Amino acid sequence: MLGCIRKYLHDSHWEEVLLLLIAEQKPKKVAKAMREILRRGSEYEEWLHRDLLFAGSCLAEEPKVYGVLMVIWCKRFWRSWLS
C-alpha cells in the first residue's frame, strides 16, 4: 500500500483508488498511510498543501484514525489556512 501511495499520491487518475485502498485498511495501516502522506513533503507543498488536503480527504472517507494523527492534521491545516 505504501508503495502505491509513494508512486501515485498526486496522480488525479489514482485519487479515488488510493482513497478506497486506505479506507479498507485496518486502523494501524491507516495510521501508517497517513504518516506517509503527511511526511511526504511533495513539491510546492508549502503553497499547494496537496499532501495535507489528501490526508484530510482520507480522514473524511473513513476516520479510523483519531488521537495524535488527527491533532497533527488539524494543527497543520489551521497553520496553513492562517498563513
C-alpha positions in Angstrom: 0.0 0.0 0.0 2.8 2.5 0.9 4.4 1.8 -2.5 1.2 2.8 -4.2 0.9 6.0 -2.1 4.5 7.0 -2.9 4.0 6.3 -6.6 0.6 7.7 -7.3 -0.2 10.2 -4.5 -0.9 13.2 -6.7 -1.9 11.4 -9.8 -5.5 12.5 -10.4 -6.4 9.2 -12.0 -5.5 7.4 -8.9 -7.0 9.6 -6.2 -10.2 7.6 -5.7 -8.3 4.3 -5.9 -6.0 5.5 -3.1 -8.9 6.7 -1.0 -10.6 3.4 -1.3 -7.4 1.5 -0.6 -6.7 3.4 2.5 -10.3 3.3 3.7 -10.3 -0.5 3.5 -7.3 -1.0 5.8 -7.2 -1.7 9.5 -6.6 1.2 11.8 -2.8 0.6 12.2 -2.3 0.5 8.5 -4.4 3.6 8.0 -2.2 5.4 10.6 0.9 4.3 8.7 -0.6 5.6 5.4 -1.5 8.9 7.0 2.0 9.3 8.4 3.5 8.6 4.9 1.2 11.2 3.3 1.9 13.9 5.9 5.6 13.3 5.8 5.7 13.2 2.0 6.9 16.8 1.5 5.7 17.0 -2.1 6.9 19.7 -4.4 5.3 23.0 -3.7 3.6 21.6 -0.5 4.3 24.9 1.2 1.9 26.7 -1.2 -0.5 24.0 -2.5 -0.9 21.8 0.6 -1.7 18.8 -1.6 -0.4 16.3 1.0 -2.4 17.9 3.7 -5.6 18.1 1.7 -5.3 14.5 0.6 -4.8 13.4 4.2 -7.9 15.3 5.1 -9.8 13.5 2.3 -8.7 10.2 3.8 -10.0 11.2 7.2 -13.3 12.3 5.7 -13.7 9.0 3.9 -13.1 6.7 6.8 -12.0 8.4 10.0 -10.5 5.3 11.7 -7.5 7.3 12.9 -8.1 9.6 15.8 -5.8 10.9 18.5 -2.3 12.1 17.7 -2.6 12.0 13.9 -5.9 13.8 13.9 -4.4 16.5 16.1 -1.3 16.8 13.8 -3.6 17.1 10.8 -5.8 19.8 12.4 -2.7 21.8 13.5 -1.2 21.7 10.0 -4.5 22.6 8.4 -5.1 25.6 10.6 -1.5 26.7 10.3 -1.6 26.6 6.5 -5.0 28.4 6.4 -3.9 31.2 8.7 -0.6 31.8 6.8 
